Amino acid sequence: MGSSTEKVTKLHLQAFGFSDYVIKQLIKGLNAASTNNGLKEYISSDIKTSVEKRLANCRIQAENQENFKVF
């Protein structure tokens, strides 16, 4: 890639242990930066911001909180 911006796909998020439901919640409202082999790529800083918003919610289960903190 010629860009210095790091991008993340759904497969990357699954590797961190996020469920499909959580991934949908994280990318909700985000615009895909590009598409690579049919997978939408999102800018990692946008995903990080979305994760921080989810962590601020006190109703998030402990297992998901641990996955968010690892990310």
Rosetta blueprint (number, residue, H / E / L):
1 M L
2 G L
3 S L
4 S L
5 T L
6 E L
7 K E
8 V E
9 T L
10 K H
11 L H
12 H H
13 L H
14 Q H
15 A H
16 F L
17 G L
18 F L
19 S L
20 D H
21 Y H
22 V H
23 I H
24 K H
25 Q H
26 L H
27 I H
28 K L
29 G L
30 L L
31 N L
32 A L
33 A L
34 S E
35 T E
36 N E
37 N L
38 G L
39 L E
40 K E
41 E E
42 Y E
43 I E
44 S H
45 S H
46 D H
47 I H
48 K H
49 T H
50 S H
51 V H
52 E H
53 K H
54 R H
55 L H
56 A L
57 N L
58 C L
59 R L
60 I L
61 Q L
62 A H
63 E H
64 N H
65 Q H
66 E H
67 N H
68 F H
69 K H
70 V H
71 F L
